[in-house]
Amino acid sequence: QHQVVLNKELREELLQSKDISWKDELEETQNRIKTALRQQTEKTQEFQSRMKDLENKHEEERQAWTKQLEDYKNQLDENTVEWESRLEEAHERYSALETKYVKETKEWQALLEMDM
């Protein structure tokens, strides 16, 4: 009977150790999952931060290119206005010279006709 009691105690100890072992294993697994989740969250946050930095950098570059393009367009518009103004001045001078030429030619023809 003493042997039966010892066997029973041994069985209870074994069950307790299995129960403790199972609980320890469960806790260890849960801790590993929590650690993995925390690491994944940190990596995700780092990724999102890098993506935000890239988006900001690209937006700054886009704005710089847009400004440069706008500057070029404004310069082109200014040059166009300047050249159109110069062309108009040249036309006016040509017209004035043409008028002067026609007038002087008529005067010379009149003088030549008088001499004849």
Secondary structure as UniProt FT lines:
FT   HELIX           2..115
//
